């Protein structure tokens, strides 16, 4: 069997349990496919646009515009054009690479650090929103990674690089980082809703934030922000992040009266699909949490403590990772696999797989698969897993032991996914 999403499925699936773990991962990735999600949630019939059951009469609007930002935005733009066609009069979206759309301009930006390319797209999105009136409808395609992709004005772009670098060192959560980020921007933290006012705004949210904190996806451009400059200042001071020029986010209710946000997909979508697949395969399925923010060691302890024969343990989130030093390569998921070896959690009966749902675990690799074969390969090559973990060099370790999970960019992003499958 060759996986639809995992490019090196056959290479990795050299035992039955490895194959089963990969099949479960495939189910999760299929469930969050951007095109599939939009087609099932957004429908047009007789000039009535239906979004998750709520209807909008398009005859009431003179112009329909589309803006988007994040790792799913370009895939979403292609699909929303299939739904609305030439009803879309103008649009701009920014993601990882340009795509061909008829009425929506697309931009290729940088992530996780913003650049001039992001600023160019951000200015275009700002102008589209600003030049709208009460007879216009703006559809905002909001997805994970949008905090970096959506960048305006220049002062935000310049400061955001320093913000990202400093937060990486202190190991805090992305929600905490987004609290500061919102207060650097004219578009985040409800800023897009304010700029677009009095137009009607439909936010289509593709959540990469663990749990139900949807106002933090892309730092919440279409949500009223409940944090203040004081909250941002406190985080900056507590973590010695440096000096930033902060602005307050819009608090007036009028800017949000005509904003309709719809969460089309989240990590729960992926985890529930993986759970169903596990049950089909005959495993006793347990979900640890879809809000795993714990430090990596603690997260692994939670997952492995639930292990039993014939069990499939699932989790999702963003384990915290304080990166010390430099020179290594890899992301959270690769590091989790390496630490699982370091902690002695891998036995002869289990397969552990952790992957980034966007297919890019701070690298061109989605994540890592670990089992007894990995341990044997480690011993055969004379590798010291603890040394690689301490140097945060998980990418090169798993490259040597043939444990990298390769998907390429998936066009979706709902946080990290964790699978622990134990022999039946």
N, C-alpha and C positions, 0 to 999 in steps of 0.2 A: 504493500500500500504506500502510495506517495501522498504526503499531506498537501492540502490546498494552500496552507499558509506557511508551514515550516518547510523551508527549502531543502534542508538536509535531514528530512524525516527518515528516509531509508537508511542513511548512514548511522543515525543515532539509534534506530529501532532494532538493535541487534539482540535484544532479549524480549520475552513476552511482556514483562512488566514495563520495560521502557516503552514499548509500542503502545500499551494501554495508557500510560501517562501522557504520551504525545497525542493520542486520540482525544483525551480529555481536554488538553490545551487547544487543540484544533476546534473543539466545540465552543470554547470560550471566545476564541478569535472570530469564528463565524457569526456568533450572536451579536457582535458589536460592529459588524461591517457597516460602514457609513451609508452606502447606497441602500442596503437592505433596510436599515433603520428608518431612513427618510421615506422610502416607498411605502412602508407599512404605517407610517404616522402622519404623512402629509398628502392630502388628496385634493384634486380640483374637479368639480362637476358643476356645469351650468353657471360658471362665474362665481361659484361659492368655494372658497378655500377652506378646507377642514384640517385642523391641526389637533391631533389627539382628541377628536370629537368636538372641538370648539370651532364655530363657523365664523367666517369673515366674508362679507359681500364685497367683492372686488370692484363692483360697479360704483362704489362710493369713493373710490380713490382715483385721482388723476394720474399719478405716477406710482409705480412700484419699483423700489430700489433694493439692492442686496449689498450688504457689507459682510465681511467675514475675516476671522483671524484665528489661527491655531493649526494644529497638525491635521485636523480633519476638514479644514475649511475648503480646500480646493476640491476634494472629493465631493463635499457637500454642494459646492457651487455647480459642479457638473450635473448633479442629480436634481437640484432645485430648478435648474434651467429645463430639464426634461419635464418637470411638472408644470412650470409656468410659461415656458417658451418666450415668445415675444412680448408677453405682458410685462416682462422686466425691461425697464427703460434705461437703467444705469446700475453699475455696481463695481465694487472693488473688494477683492479678498487677498489675503496674504497667508501663505503656508510655506512648506518646504521647497516646493518647486512650482513653476508655472504650468498651467493646464490650458487647453483650448476651450474657451467659452464664447458664445455668440454675443452676449450682451453684458458680460461681467469681465472687467479687467482683472487679471491675476498677477500677483507678485511673488517672487521667490525671496524669502527672507532668511534670517539667521536665527539660530536657537542653540543654547539657552541665553546667549548674549546678543543684545540688539545691535544693529548696525545702521548705516545710512540707507540701506535697502529697506529696512523696516520703517525708518522715518519717512521715506518717500511714500510708502503705502499708507502709513498712518495719517499723513497730511491729506492724501486723496480721500480716505475714509472720513476724516474730519470735515472736509469740504462738502462731500455728498450729504452728510448728516446736517451740516449747518445750512445748506441751501435747500432745505425741505420746509414744507408748510403743512397746515392742518389737513390738507387734502391728499397728502402723500402717505404711503405705507413703506416702511423700512423693515426688511427681513434681515436680522443679524444672525449669522452663523458663528456661534461661539463655542470654541473647543479648547482642549488642553494645549498648553504651549502658547496660548494667546497673550499671556502676560509679557512675554518677550517679543512676540511678533507684532502686537499692537503697541506702537510707540509714538507718542506725540505729546508735547512738543520736543524740540531737540534737548532741552534741559533734562527731560525724563530719560531719553535714550542715553545720554552721557552718564547720568547718575545711576541708571539701572545696572550698568556693568559693574560698578563698584559695589552696589547692593548685593548682586548675585555672588560676587567673589567673597564678600565678607560673610554672607549667610552660609556659604559652603563650608567655611571654617568652623562655624559655631554649632552646626548640627541641629538647628531649629527646623520646625516644620514649614512647609510651603505656605500654609495659611498665615503663619506669623510673618513670613517674608512678604506675602501679598498685602498685609495690613500696611506695611510701609510703602509698597509699590503703588497702592491706590492713591497715596497722598503725594505722589510725584507727577501725576498724570492729569491731563484734561479729559481723557476718555474712560479711564478705569474708575471703579467705585461709583458707578452710576453716571459718569461723565458723558458717555455716549447718549444716554437718555436725555440728559439736559441739553446737549448740543442739538439733538434731533427735535426737541420740543418746538411746536405742538404736533408734530407728525405722530401717527400711530406706529408703534414698534412691536414686531413679533420677534422674540428671542428664541432661537432654536439652540438648545444647550446640549452639548456632547460632553458630559462631565468626566473629568479625570481626577476629581477630588474625592478621596475616600469619605464615605458617609453621605449625609444629605446637606453638605455645606456648598450648595450650588452657587451661592453668591460669590464664591471664590474662584469659580472657573474663569480663567483669563482675567482674574482680578475684578470680575463682576461689572462689566461696562453697562449692562442693562438692569442691574439690581440697585436698589437703594442701599447705600453703605451704612452699616450700623457702627462703624469705628470712626474715630476722630483723630485729628492731628496729635492730640495728647497721647492716644494709644500708640501711635507711630513713634513719637518722641520717646516714650517709655521703653519700647523695644530697642530702639537705637542706643539708648543710654545703657540698658542692662547688658547688651551684647557688644558694646564698644565698636559700633559699626562705622563711626565716622560722622561727618557733617553732611547734611542733606537739606535742600530747600523744599520745604513741605507746603502743600496747599490743602485746604479743606475740601472734602467731597460734598456734592449737592445733597442737601437734607430736605428741601421743600417738596411736599407731597405732589404738587402739581406736575412735576417733571415725570412722575411715574404712573399717573392716572390712566394713560393710554398705552402703557407698556404691558405686553402679555408674554411671559416667559414659560417655555415648555421644555422640560427635561426629557429628551428623546432617548438617552442612553447613559448608563453609569456602570461602575464596576459590578454592581449587583446583577446587572443584565448578564455579564460574562460568568460570574460565579454561579448563578442559578442555572445557566445552560450547562456548565461543567458538572454541576451536581446531578442534573438530570441524566447526562451522559454516563456518569459514574454508576448511577443506579441501574441504568440499562445494561451496563457491563457486569453487574452483580456485586458491586462494592457497597459496603455500609458507608454512607456519605455524611460527613460532618463539616460544617462551616465554622471556622474559628472566629472570623470577623471580616467585615469589609472596610474596617477603619483601623488598619494596623499602622500606627505611627511610632510604635515602640522602637527603641534602639535594636539593632540587628540581632544581637545575642538574645535579648528578651523575646523578640518576635519568633525566633527559631525555637526557643524553649516552649512557647505557647503552642506552636504548631506540632512539634514532635511529642509533646506531653499527651496529645490526644490519639496517638498512634495505636492501632490494634491490628491484628492479622485480618486481612480482608477489608481494610478501611481505606477510604479516600478522604484525606483532610485537605480542605480548601481555605484559602485566605486571600485577601486583597488589601492594598493600601500603599503606603510609602514609608517603609521603615527608615528611621532617622540614621544618618551616617555622618559622623564628624571626620572629615578628611584631614589627616595630619601629614605634613610633608608633601613632597611632589615626586614625579618621575614614573608613577604607576599609571595604568590605563584600565578603564572598566567602570561600570556603574553599580547601583544598589543590588541588582539581581545577581550579577556575576559575583559580587562580594558576598552575598548571602550564601551562595553555593560553596564558596571557599571557606567561609566561617563555619558552615555546617560540618565540613571535613575537620577543620581545626578543633571544633568542640567535641569531636568523636561521636556525632549523632548518626552517622551513616552505618547501617548494618547490612547483612546479606540479603534481607528480605524487602528492603524499601528503595524507592526511587523518589528523589526530590527534584522538583523543577520549579524554577522561579524565572519569570520573564516580564519584560516591559511590554505592555499591550500595544505600544506604538512601534515596536520592533527595533527600537534604538536605545539600548541601555548605556547611555553616555558614550556610544560607540556604534559601529555598524552591526553589532550583535544584539539580539533580543534578550538573551539571558543564558542560564546554565542548567544542565542536567547532571545530576550526581547520583551514583550508586556504587555497588561493590566493584564494578568494572573500573570506575574512576579511581577508586582506592588502589586497585591492582596496577593501573597504569601509572599512578603517582609513585608507587613503590618501584616499579620497573625502571622508571626514568630517574629515580633518585631525587625527586622534587620534595621540597619542604613547604607544605601548604601554609604553615604558620608564617614562614618568612614572606611568602607572596601576599598573605593577608595583611601582615604588618606594613608592607610596602604599598598596599592598595594596588596591586598589580594582577588583579583577577583575570583580566583579558588574556594576558600572555600565558597564565597558568592553564586556563581552559582550552586555549588554542593548542597547547602541547599535549593535553590529555584527551583531545577530541570530544570536549564536552560543551562546546558553544552551540547554542540554539540560534539558527539563522532564519529570519523571516523577511528581512528587508523592511522598509517602511510599510506599515499596514494600512495607513490612511485612517486609522482610528486611534483613540487614546483614552483609556479609562483607569489609569493607575497601573501598578504592578500586580501580577497574578501569581499565586503560589500554590503548588500541588505536591502533596505527599501521598504517594500510593504504596501500600504495603501488600505483599504477596498474599493471595487468597489461600 
